[in-house]
Amino acid sequence: MRLRIIAGMVGAGVVALLFLMVFLNKPVVKAGENGTFANDCCGTIKLSDGKMLLNDQQTVRYTVAKDAKGPYIQPYTYVGVVLYEGFDVDGTRSRIKLRLDRLPSPTRIVLYEGLTPYVFTRQRRATVPGRS
C-alpha cells in the first residue's frame, strides 16, 4: 500500500514539474514587440513571441524586460553585428541587451557593438493594391 502511495506522489510530482516547465517558459504578458526591423548594414531582425529570426537564417530565443534605461530585448545567447555581413551569434560571449524605444509597438531596436549603435527600424507591412 505504501509503495503505491509513494509511486503516486512521485508520478504527480513529475507531472507537476513538466507542467511548470512547459507553461513558465512562455511570456505571461505579450509585450507587443512582434514585427520586422531592418538596418542597411546588417539585415533584418524578425521578432515573434520570444523568437528572434536573424536575416531569415538563424533563430535565437529572447525575453522582453525593462530596467532604469527603458525596455529591452535580452537574447538567450550573444547577438552582435558583423559590419556589412550580418549578425554574430555566439554562445560563449556575454549577452548584450538590444534596446527598444518603447513598449508596446516599438519602432526601433538599438544594438550596441562596443560604442557603435546600430539602429534597426520597424518595417511596415506591404499593402496589396485594392485592399486596405
N, CA, C and O atoms as a GROMACS GRO file, in nm:
protein
  528
    1MET      N    1   0.082  -0.119   0.000
    1MET     CA    2   0.000   0.000   0.000
    1MET      C    3   0.087   0.126   0.000
    1MET      O    4   0.062   0.220  -0.075
    2ARG      N    5   0.189   0.126   0.086
    2ARG     CA    6   0.279   0.241   0.092
    2ARG      C    7   0.350   0.263  -0.040
    2ARG      O    8   0.370   0.376  -0.082
    3LEU      N    9   0.386   0.155  -0.105
    3LEU     CA   10   0.457   0.165  -0.232
    3LEU      C   11   0.370   0.235  -0.337
    3LEU      O   12   0.420   0.315  -0.416
    4ARG      N   13   0.242   0.206  -0.338
    4ARG     CA   14   0.151   0.270  -0.433
    4ARG      C   15   0.136   0.419  -0.403
    4ARG      O   16   0.131   0.501  -0.495
    5ILE      N   17   0.130   0.454  -0.276
    5ILE     CA   18   0.117   0.595  -0.238
    5ILE      C   19   0.242   0.672  -0.280
    5ILE      O   20   0.233   0.781  -0.335
    6ILE      N   21   0.359   0.614  -0.253
    6ILE     CA   22   0.485   0.680  -0.290
    6ILE      C   23   0.496   0.692  -0.441
    6ILE      O   24   0.536   0.797  -0.492
    7ALA      N   25   0.461   0.587  -0.512
    7ALA     CA   26   0.466   0.592  -0.659
    7ALA      C   27   0.369   0.696  -0.713
    7ALA      O   28   0.402   0.767  -0.809
    8GLY      N   29   0.252   0.707  -0.654
    8GLY     CA   30   0.154   0.808  -0.696
    8GLY      C   31   0.204   0.950  -0.670
    8GLY      O   32   0.183   1.039  -0.752
    9MET      N   33   0.269   0.970  -0.557
    9MET     CA   34   0.322   1.103  -0.524
    9MET      C   35   0.437   1.141  -0.618
    9MET      O   36   0.446   1.255  -0.662
   10VAL      N   37   0.524   1.045  -0.648
   10VAL     CA   38   0.634   1.071  -0.740
   10VAL      C   39   0.579   1.102  -0.880
   10VAL      O   40   0.626   1.194  -0.946
   11GLY      N   41   0.481   1.026  -0.923
   11GLY     CA   42   0.419   1.050  -1.054
   11GLY      C   43   0.354   1.186  -1.061
   11GLY      O   44   0.368   1.257  -1.161
   12ALA      N   45   0.282   1.224  -0.957
   12ALA     CA   46   0.217   1.355  -0.953
   12ALA      C   47   0.322   1.467  -0.952
   12ALA      O   48   0.301   1.571  -1.015
   13GLY      N   49   0.432   1.446  -0.883
   13GLY     CA   50   0.540   1.544  -0.881
   13GLY      C   51   0.603   1.563  -1.018
   13GLY      O   52   0.631   1.675  -1.060
   14VAL      N   53   0.624   1.453  -1.089
   14VAL     CA   54   0.681   1.459  -1.224
   14VAL      C   55   0.586   1.534  -1.318
   14VAL      O   56   0.630   1.619  -1.395
   15VAL      N   57   0.457   1.503  -1.312
   15VAL     CA   58   0.358   1.571  -1.395
   15VAL      C   59   0.354   1.721  -1.364
   15VAL      O   60   0.349   1.803  -1.455
   16ALA      N   61   0.356   1.756  -1.236
   16ALA     CA   62   0.354   1.898  -1.196
   16ALA      C   63   0.480   1.969  -1.245
   16ALA      O   64   0.472   2.083  -1.291
   17LEU      N   65   0.595   1.904  -1.236
   17LEU     CA   66   0.720   1.964  -1.283
   17LEU      C   67   0.718   1.986  -1.434
   17LEU      O   68   0.758   2.092  -1.481
   18LEU      N   69   0.670   1.889  -1.509
   18LEU     CA   70   0.660   1.905  -1.655
   18LEU      C   71   0.562   2.018  -1.690
   18LEU      O   72   0.588   2.096  -1.782
   19PHE      N   73   0.452   2.025  -1.618
   19PHE     CA   74   0.354   2.130  -1.642
   19PHE      C   75   0.416   2.268  -1.620
   19PHE      O   76   0.397   2.358  -1.701
   20LEU      N   77   0.490   2.284  -1.511
   20LEU     CA   78   0.554   2.412  -1.481
   20LEU      C   79   0.661   2.447  -1.584
   20LEU      O   80   0.674   2.563  -1.624
   21MET      N   81   0.737   2.349  -1.627
   21MET     CA   82   0.842   2.375  -1.726
   21MET      C   83   0.783   2.422  -1.858
   21MET      O   84   0.838   2.511  -1.923
   22VAL      N   85   0.673   2.364  -1.898
   22VAL     CA   86   0.612   2.400  -2.026
   22VAL      C   87   0.548   2.538  -2.019
   22VAL      O   88   0.568   2.619  -2.110
   23PHE      N   89   0.474   2.567  -1.915
   23PHE     CA   90   0.397   2.691  -1.910
   23PHE      C   91   0.473   2.809  -1.853
   23PHE      O   92   0.432   2.923  -1.876
   24LEU      N   93   0.581   2.789  -1.780
   24LEU     CA   94   0.658   2.902  -1.728
   24LEU      C   95   0.759   2.955  -1.829
   24LEU      O   96   0.812   3.064  -1.808
   25ASN      N   97   0.787   2.884  -1.936
   25ASN     CA   98   0.880   2.932  -2.038
   25ASN      C   99   0.816   3.029  -2.134
   25ASN      O  100   0.887   3.097  -2.208
   26LYS      N  101   0.686   3.038  -2.135
   26LYS     CA  102   0.617   3.131  -2.224
   26LYS      C  103   0.594   3.262  -2.149
   26LYS      O  104   0.569   3.260  -2.029
   27PRO      N  105   0.601   3.377  -2.219
   27PRO     CA  106   0.576   3.503  -2.151
   27PRO      C  107   0.432   3.510  -2.102
   27PRO      O  108   0.339   3.468  -2.170
   28VAL      N  109   0.416   3.565  -1.981
   28VAL     CA  110   0.283   3.575  -1.923
   28VAL      C  111   0.202   3.682  -1.997
   28VAL      O  112   0.084   3.663  -2.025
   29VAL      N  113   0.268   3.795  -2.027
   29VAL     CA  114   0.202   3.905  -2.096
   29VAL      C  115   0.278   3.933  -2.224
   29VAL      O  116   0.401   3.943  -2.223
   30LYS      N  117   0.208   3.946  -2.334
   30LYS     CA  118   0.274   3.981  -2.460
   30LYS      C  119   0.310   4.128  -2.456
   30LYS      O  120   0.229   4.213  -2.418
   31ALA      N  121   0.434   4.157  -2.495
   31ALA     CA  122   0.485   4.294  -2.485
   31ALA      C  123   0.455   4.376  -2.609
   31ALA      O  124   0.480   4.497  -2.609
   32GLY      N  125   0.404   4.316  -2.714
   32GLY     CA  126   0.372   4.390  -2.835
   32GLY      C  127   0.494   4.425  -2.918
   32GLY      O  128   0.492   4.522  -2.994
   33GLU      N  129   0.601   4.348  -2.903
   33GLU     CA  130   0.725   4.376  -2.975
   33GLU      C  131   0.733   4.310  -3.112
   33GLU      O  132   0.823   4.341  -3.190
   34ASN      N  133   0.641   4.221  -3.143
   34ASN     CA  134   0.648   4.145  -3.269
   34ASN      C  135   0.652   4.236  -3.391
   34ASN      O  136   0.581   4.337  -3.398
   35GLY      N  137   0.736   4.198  -3.487
   35GLY     CA  138   0.748   4.276  -3.610
   35GLY      C  139   0.884   4.253  -3.674
   35GLY      O  140   0.967   4.177  -3.622
   36THR      N  141   0.907   4.318  -3.787
   36THR     CA  142   1.034   4.308  -3.859
   36THR      C  143   1.105   4.442  -3.852
   36THR      O  144   1.046   4.547  -3.879
   37PHE      N  145   1.232   4.438  -3.817
   37PHE     CA  146   1.316   4.557  -3.804
   37PHE      C  147   1.436   4.540  -3.896
   37PHE      O  148   1.492   4.431  -3.905
   38ALA      N  149   1.476   4.649  -3.965
   38ALA     CA  150   1.584   4.639  -4.064
   38ALA      C  151   1.688   4.748  -4.045
   38ALA      O  152   1.660   4.857  -3.995
   39ASN      N  153   1.811   4.714  -4.088
   39ASN     CA  154   1.924   4.807  -4.091
   39ASN      C  155   2.000   4.779  -4.219
   39ASN      O  156   2.018   4.663  -4.256
   40ASP      N  157   2.046   4.885  -4.289
   40ASP     CA  158   2.114   4.868  -4.417
   40ASP      C  159   2.243   4.787  -4.407
   40ASP      O  160   2.279   4.717  -4.502
   41CYS      N  161   2.313   4.796  -4.296
   41CYS     CA  162   2.443   4.728  -4.288
   41CYS      C  163   2.432   4.581  -4.251
   41CYS      O  164   2.516   4.500  -4.289
   42CYS      N  165   2.328   4.546  -4.176
   42CYS     CA  166   2.327   4.414  -4.114
   42CYS      C  167   2.216   4.321  -4.160
   42CYS      O  168   2.233   4.199  -4.159
   43GLY      N  169   2.103   4.376  -4.200
   43GLY     CA  170   1.991   4.292  -4.242
   43GLY      C  171   1.869   4.313  -4.155
   43GLY      O  172   1.841   4.424  -4.110
   44THR      N  173   1.796   4.204  -4.132
   44THR     CA  174   1.668   4.214  -4.061
   44THR      C  175   1.667   4.133  -3.934
   44THR      O  176   1.736   4.032  -3.920
   45ILE      N  177   1.585   4.181  -3.841
   45ILE     CA  178   1.553   4.110  -3.717
   45ILE      C  179   1.402   4.095  -3.716
   45ILE      O  180   1.330   4.195  -3.720
   46LYS      N  181   1.353   3.972  -3.712
   46LYS     CA  182   1.209   3.947  -3.701
   46LYS      C  183   1.181   3.894  -3.562
   46LYS      O  184   1.236   3.791  -3.521
   47LEU      N  185   1.095   3.964  -3.489
   47LEU     CA  186   1.056   3.923  -3.354
   47LEU      C  187   0.918   3.861  -3.358
   47LEU      O  188   0.825   3.918  -3.416
   48SER      N  189   0.904   3.745  -3.297
   48SER     CA  190   0.776   3.678  -3.295
   48SER      C  191   0.763   3.592  -3.170
   48SER      O  192   0.815   3.480  -3.164
   49ASP      N  193   0.694   3.645  -3.071
   49ASP     CA  194   0.660   3.570  -2.948
   49ASP      C  195   0.779   3.498  -2.888
   49ASP      O  196   0.772   3.377  -2.864
   50GLY      N  197   0.888   3.569  -2.863
   50GLY     CA  198   1.002   3.510  -2.794
   50GLY      C  199   1.106   3.447  -2.885
   50GLY      O  200   1.203   3.390  -2.836
   51LYS      N  201   1.087   3.456  -3.016
   51LYS     CA  202   1.185   3.403  -3.110
   51LYS      C  203   1.230   3.514  -3.204
   51LYS      O  204   1.148   3.583  -3.265
   52MET      N  205   1.361   3.532  -3.214
   52MET     CA  206   1.422   3.634  -3.299
   52MET      C  207   1.485   3.566  -3.419
   52MET      O  208   1.574   3.483  -3.403
   53LEU      N  209   1.439   3.600  -3.540
   53LEU     CA  210   1.491   3.543  -3.663
   53LEU      C  211   1.585   3.645  -3.726
   53LEU      O  212   1.543   3.755  -3.762
   54LEU      N  213   1.711   3.609  -3.741
   54LEU     CA  214   1.814   3.699  -3.791
   54LEU      C  215   1.839   3.671  -3.938
   54LEU      O  216   1.885   3.563  -3.974
   55ASN      N  217   1.810   3.769  -4.024
   55ASN     CA  218   1.829   3.757  -4.170
   55ASN      C  219   1.766   3.631  -4.228
   55ASN      O  220   1.820   3.571  -4.320
   56ASP      N  221   1.653   3.592  -4.175
   56ASP     CA  222   1.580   3.472  -4.222
   56ASP      C  223   1.665   3.346  -4.219
   56ASP      O  224   1.640   3.253  -4.295
   57GLN      N  225   1.767   3.341  -4.132
   57GLN     CA  226   1.856   3.226  -4.129
   57GLN      C  227   1.867   3.160  -3.992
   57GLN      O  228   1.857   3.038  -3.982
   58GLN      N  229   1.886   3.238  -3.888
   58GLN     CA  230   1.914   3.181  -3.757
   58GLN      C  231   1.814   3.234  -3.655
   58GLN      O  232   1.780   3.353  -3.656
   59THR      N  233   1.766   3.145  -3.568
   59THR     CA  234   1.668   3.182  -3.467
   59THR      C  235   1.733   3.180  -3.329
   59THR      O  236   1.805   3.087  -3.294
   60VAL      N  237   1.705   3.284  -3.251
   60VAL     CA  238   1.753   3.295  -3.114
   60VAL      C  239   1.633   3.330  -3.027
   60VAL      O  240   1.555   3.418  -3.061
   61ARG      N  241   1.618   3.260  -2.915
   61ARG     CA  242   1.510   3.291  -2.822
   61ARG      C  243   1.546   3.416  -2.742
   61ARG      O  244   1.664   3.446  -2.723
   62TYR      N  245   1.444   3.488  -2.695
   62TYR     CA  246   1.468   3.610  -2.618
   62TYR      C  247   1.355   3.634  -2.520
   62TYR      O  248   1.249   3.572  -2.528
   63THR      N  249   1.379   3.726  -2.427
   63THR     CA  250   1.276   3.774  -2.337
   63THR      C  251   1.274   3.927  -2.347
   63THR      O  252   1.372   3.989  -2.388
   64VAL      N  253   1.162   3.985  -2.309
   64VAL     CA  254   1.147   4.130  -2.307
   64VAL      C  255   1.141   4.173  -2.161
   64VAL      O  256   1.069   4.112  -2.080
   65ALA      N  257   1.216   4.278  -2.127
   65ALA     CA  258   1.218   4.328  -1.990
   65ALA      C  259   1.236   4.479  -1.991
   65ALA      O  260   1.246   4.541  -2.097
   66LYS      N  261   1.239   4.536  -1.872
   66LYS     CA  262   1.252   4.680  -1.858
   66LYS      C  263   1.345   4.706  -1.740
   66LYS      O  264   1.337   4.639  -1.638
   67ASP      N  265   1.434   4.806  -1.756
   67ASP     CA  266   1.518   4.848  -1.645
   67ASP      C  267   1.513   5.001  -1.636
   67ASP      O  268   1.425   5.063  -1.696
   68ALA      N  269   1.606   5.062  -1.563
   68ALA     CA  270   1.606   5.207  -1.544
   68ALA      C  271   1.624   5.283  -1.676
   68ALA      O  272   1.579   5.397  -1.688
   69LYS      N  273   1.690   5.221  -1.776
   69LYS     CA  274   1.713   5.286  -1.905
   69LYS      C  275   1.598   5.266  -2.002
   69LYS      O  276   1.596   5.328  -2.109
   70GLY      N  277   1.502   5.180  -1.969
   70GLY     CA  278   1.387   5.156  -2.055
   70GLY      C  279   1.373   5.011  -2.096
   70GLY      O  280   1.443   4.924  -2.041
   71PRO      N  281   1.284   4.982  -2.192
   71PRO     CA  282   1.260   4.843  -2.234
   71PRO      C  283   1.374   4.790  -2.320
   71PRO      O  284   1.443   4.866  -2.388
   72TYR      N  285   1.392   4.659  -2.314
   72TYR     CA  286   1.496   4.595  -2.394
   72TYR      C  287   1.461   4.451  -2.422
   72TYR      O  288   1.373   4.392  -2.360
   73ILE      N  289   1.533   4.395  -2.519
   73ILE     CA  290   1.523   4.253  -2.553
   73ILE      C  291   1.651   4.187  -2.504
   73ILE      O  292   1.761   4.237  -2.530
   74GLN      N  293   1.638   4.076  -2.433
   74GLN     CA  294   1.754   4.002  -2.384
   74GLN      C  295   1.759   3.867  -2.454
   74GLN      O  296   1.686   3.776  -2.415
   75PRO      N  297   1.843   3.853  -2.557
   75PRO     CA  298   1.856   3.722  -2.622
   75PRO      C  299   1.916   3.619  -2.525
   75PRO      O  300   1.989   3.656  -2.433
   76TYR      N  301   1.887   3.492  -2.546
   76TYR     CA  302   1.942   3.386  -2.462
   76TYR      C  303   2.089   3.363  -2.491
   76TYR      O  304   2.160   3.305  -2.408
   77THR      N  305   2.138   3.406  -2.608
   77THR     CA  306   2.280   3.398  -2.642
   77THR      C  307   2.324   3.534  -2.696
   77THR      O  308   2.241   3.619  -2.728
   78TYR      N  309   2.454   3.554  -2.706
   78TYR     CA  310   2.508   3.680  -2.757
   78TYR      C  311   2.466   3.700  -2.903
   78TYR      O  312   2.479   3.610  -2.985
   79VAL      N  313   2.416   3.820  -2.934
   79VAL     CA  314   2.385   3.860  -3.071
   79VAL      C  315   2.456   3.992  -3.095
   79VAL      O  316   2.430   4.091  -3.027
   80GLY      N  317   2.548   3.993  -3.192
   80GLY     CA  318   2.622   4.113  -3.226
   80GLY      C  319   2.619   4.137  -3.375
   80GLY      O  320   2.553   4.064  -3.450
   81VAL      N  321   2.690   4.240  -3.419
   81VAL     CA  322   2.691   4.281  -3.559
   81VAL      C  323   2.827   4.252  -3.620
   81VAL      O  324   2.931   4.278  -3.559
   82VAL      N  325   2.826   4.200  -3.741
   82VAL     CA  326   2.945   4.190  -3.825
   82VAL      C  327   2.919   4.286  -3.940
   82VAL      O  328   2.835   4.260  -4.026
   83LEU      N  329   2.991   4.399  -3.941
   83LEU     CA  330   2.962   4.508  -4.033
   83LEU      C  331   2.955   4.460  -4.178
   83LEU      O  332   3.047   4.395  -4.227
   84TYR      N  333   2.846   4.492  -4.245
   84TYR     CA  334   2.817   4.460  -4.386
   84TYR      C  335   2.812   4.310  -4.415
   84TYR      O  336   2.812   4.270  -4.532
   85GLU      N  337   2.807   4.229  -4.313
   85GLU     CA  338   2.795   4.084  -4.333
   85GLU      C  339   2.671   4.026  -4.267
   85GLU      O  340   2.612   3.931  -4.319
   86GLY      N  341   2.631   4.082  -4.155
   86GLY     CA  342   2.515   4.028  -4.085
   86GLY      C  343   2.533   4.026  -3.936
   86GLY      O  344   2.579   4.123  -3.875
   87PHE      N  345   2.497   3.913  -3.876
   87PHE     CA  346   2.498   3.902  -3.731
   87PHE      C  347   2.598   3.797  -3.685
   87PHE      O  348   2.630   3.702  -3.756
   88ASP      N  349   2.645   3.817  -3.563
   88ASP     CA  350   2.732   3.722  -3.496
   88ASP      C  351   2.655   3.666  -3.378
   88ASP      O  352   2.617   3.742  -3.288
   89VAL      N  353   2.631   3.537  -3.376
   89VAL     CA  354   2.563   3.471  -3.265
   89VAL      C  355   2.665   3.378  -3.201
   89VAL      O  356   2.719   3.289  -3.267
   90ASP      N  357   2.690   3.399  -3.071
   90ASP     CA  358   2.798   3.326  -3.003
   90ASP      C  359   2.754   3.291  -2.862
   90ASP      O  360   2.731   3.380  -2.780
   91GLY      N  361   2.744   3.164  -2.834
   91GLY     CA  362   2.702   3.118  -2.702
   91GLY      C  363   2.809   3.128  -2.596
   91GLY      O  364   2.781   3.106  -2.478
   92THR      N  365   2.933   3.162  -2.634
   92THR     CA  366   3.042   3.170  -2.535
   92THR      C  367   3.065   3.312  -2.486
   92THR      O  368   3.138   3.332  -2.389
   93ARG      N  369   3.007   3.411  -2.551
   93ARG     CA  370   3.026   3.551  -2.512
   93ARG      C  371   2.911   3.597  -2.423
   93ARG      O  372   2.804   3.538  -2.423
   94SER      N  373   2.935   3.703  -2.348
   94SER     CA  374   2.832   3.760  -2.261
   94SER      C  375   2.720   3.820  -2.345
   94SER      O  376   2.745   3.885  -2.446
   95ARG      N  377   2.598   3.799  -2.300
   95ARG     CA  378   2.482   3.852  -2.372
   95ARG      C  379   2.476   4.003  -2.357
   95ARG      O  380   2.518   4.058  -2.255
   96ILE      N  381   2.422   4.071  -2.459
   96ILE     CA  382   2.400   4.215  -2.451
   96ILE      C  383   2.253   4.244  -2.476
   96ILE      O  384   2.182   4.167  -2.541
   97LYS      N  385   2.209   4.358  -2.423
   97LYS     CA  386   2.069   4.398  -2.437
   97LYS      C  387   2.050   4.473  -2.567
   97LYS      O  388   2.133   4.556  -2.605
   98LEU      N  389   1.940   4.445  -2.635
   98LEU     CA  390   1.900   4.520  -2.753
   98LEU      C  391   1.791   4.615  -2.707
   98LEU      O  392   1.684   4.571  -2.666
   99ARG      N  393   1.818   4.744  -2.712
   99ARG     CA  394   1.729   4.845  -2.657
   99ARG      C  395   1.611   4.875  -2.749
   99ARG      O  396   1.627   4.888  -2.870
  100LEU      N  397   1.492   4.884  -2.691
  100LEU     CA  398   1.371   4.922  -2.762
  100LEU      C  399   1.340   5.068  -2.730
  100LEU      O  400   1.368   5.114  -2.620
  101ASP      N  401   1.281   5.140  -2.824
  101ASP     CA  402   1.249   5.280  -2.797
  101ASP      C  403   1.123   5.293  -2.711
  101ASP      O  404   1.107   5.393  -2.642
  102ARG      N  405   1.034   5.194  -2.715
  102ARG     CA  406   0.912   5.199  -2.635
  102ARG      C  407   0.844   5.063  -2.638
  102ARG      O  408   0.879   4.976  -2.717
  103LEU      N  409   0.749   5.047  -2.550
  103LEU     CA  410   0.660   4.931  -2.548
  103LEU      C  411   0.520   4.981  -2.520
  103LEU      O  412   0.506   5.076  -2.443
  104PRO      N  413   0.417   4.927  -2.576
  104PRO     CA  414   0.417   4.828  -2.684
  104PRO      C  415   0.447   4.893  -2.818
  104PRO      O  416   0.462   5.015  -2.827
  105SER      N  417   0.456   4.813  -2.919
  105SER     CA  418   0.481   4.853  -3.058
  105SER      C  419   0.604   4.941  -3.074
  105SER      O  420   0.593   5.057  -3.115
  106PRO      N  421   0.722   4.888  -3.043
  106PRO     CA  422   0.844   4.968  -3.064
  106PRO      C  423   0.865   4.998  -3.211
  106PRO      O  424   0.824   4.920  -3.298
  107THR      N  425   0.929   5.110  -3.240
  107THR     CA  426   0.960   5.146  -3.378
  107THR      C  427   1.108   5.130  -3.409
  107THR      O  428   1.147   5.131  -3.526
  108ARG      N  429   1.191   5.113  -3.303
  108ARG     CA  430   1.335   5.098  -3.323
  108ARG      C  431   1.393   4.999  -3.223
  108ARG      O  432   1.347   4.986  -3.110
  109ILE      N  433   1.496   4.929  -3.270
  109ILE     CA  434   1.581   4.848  -3.183
  109ILE      C  435   1.722   4.902  -3.201
  109ILE      O  436   1.767   4.922  -3.313
  110VAL      N  437   1.791   4.926  -3.090
  110VAL     CA  438   1.929   4.973  -3.096
  110VAL      C  439   2.018   4.864  -3.039
  110VAL      O  440   2.002   4.823  -2.924
  111LEU      N  441   2.113   4.818  -3.121
  111LEU     CA  442   2.209   4.716  -3.082
  111LEU      C  443   2.346   4.785  -3.074
  111LEU      O  444   2.394   4.838  -3.174
  112TYR      N  445   2.406   4.784  -2.957
  112TYR     CA  446   2.537   4.847  -2.939
  112TYR      C  447   2.647   4.743  -2.958
  112TYR      O  448   2.648   4.640  -2.890
  113GLU      N  449   2.738   4.770  -3.049
  113GLU     CA  450   2.858   4.688  -3.070
  113GLU      C  451   2.973   4.777  -3.025
  113GLU      O  452   3.021   4.861  -3.101
  114GLY      N  453   3.017   4.757  -2.901
  114GLY     CA  454   3.113   4.850  -2.842
  114GLY      C  455   3.042   4.983  -2.820
  114GLY      O  456   2.936   4.987  -2.756
  115LEU      N  457   3.099   5.090  -2.870
  115LEU     CA  458   3.036   5.222  -2.858
  115LEU      C  459   2.952   5.259  -2.979
  115LEU      O  460   2.890   5.365  -2.981
  116THR      N  461   2.948   5.171  -3.079
  116THR     CA  462   2.876   5.199  -3.202
  116THR      C  463   2.732   5.149  -3.193
  116THR      O  464   2.709   5.030  -3.173
  117PRO      N  465   2.634   5.240  -3.208
  117PRO     CA  466   2.494   5.195  -3.208
  117PRO      C  467   2.448   5.161  -3.350
  117PRO      O  468   2.472   5.236  -3.444
  118TYR      N  469   2.381   5.048  -3.364
  118TYR     CA  470   2.318   5.008  -3.490
  118TYR      C  471   2.168   5.015  -3.469
  118TYR      O  472   2.113   4.945  -3.384
  119VAL      N  473   2.102   5.101  -3.546
  119VAL     CA  474   1.959   5.125  -3.528
  119VAL      C  475   1.881   5.046  -3.633
  119VAL      O  476   1.904   5.060  -3.754
  120PHE      N  477   1.791   4.963  -3.586
  120PHE     CA  478   1.703   4.884  -3.671
  120PHE      C  479   1.564   4.945  -3.660
  120PHE      O  480   1.511   4.958  -3.550
  121THR      N  481   1.505   4.982  -3.773
  121THR     CA  482   1.373   5.045  -3.772
  121THR      C  483   1.265   4.947  -3.817
  121THR      O  484   1.289   4.859  -3.901
  122ARG      N  485   1.148   4.963  -3.759
  122ARG     CA  486   1.036   4.874  -3.791
  122ARG      C  487   0.994   4.892  -3.936
  122ARG      O  488   0.981   5.004  -3.986
  123GLN      N  489   0.973   4.780  -4.002
  123GLN     CA  490   0.928   4.780  -4.141
  123GLN      C  491   0.776   4.770  -4.142
  123GLN      O  492   0.718   4.688  -4.071
  124ARG      N  493   0.715   4.852  -4.222
  124ARG     CA  494   0.569   4.846  -4.235
  124ARG      C  495   0.532   4.727  -4.323
  124ARG      O  496   0.606   4.689  -4.414
  125ARG      N  497   0.418   4.671  -4.294
  125ARG     CA  498   0.369   4.559  -4.375
  125ARG      C  499   0.337   4.609  -4.515
  125ARG      O  500   0.284   4.719  -4.533
  126ALA      N  501   0.372   4.528  -4.613
  126ALA     CA  502   0.342   4.563  -4.752
  126ALA      C  503   0.191   4.556  -4.773
  126ALA      O  504   0.125   4.462  -4.728
  127THR      N  505   0.138   4.654  -4.842
  127THR     CA  506  -0.005   4.652  -4.870
  127THR      C  507  -0.030   4.606  -5.012
  127THR      O  508   0.047   4.636  -5.104
  128VAL      N  509  -0.136   4.533  -5.028
  128VAL     CA  510  -0.175   4.483  -5.159
  128VAL      C  511  -0.266   4.587  -5.223
  128VAL      O  512  -0.362   4.631  -5.159
  129PRO      N  513  -0.239   4.629  -5.349
  129PRO     CA  514  -0.326   4.728  -5.413
  129PRO      C  515  -0.471   4.680  -5.417
  129PRO      O  516  -0.500   4.565  -5.449
  130GLY      N  517  -0.561   4.771  -5.383
  130GLY     CA  518  -0.703   4.737  -5.384
  130GLY      C  519  -0.753   4.689  -5.249
  130GLY      O  520  -0.873   4.671  -5.230
  131ARG      N  521  -0.661   4.668  -5.153
  131ARG     CA  522  -0.701   4.624  -5.019
  131ARG      C  523  -0.654   4.727  -4.919
  131ARG      O  524  -0.555   4.796  -4.940
  132SER      N  525  -0.727   4.737  -4.809
  132SER     CA  526  -0.686   4.832  -4.707
  132SER      C  527  -0.638   4.763  -4.584
  132SER      O  528  -0.599   4.828  -4.487
   0.00000   0.00000   0.00000
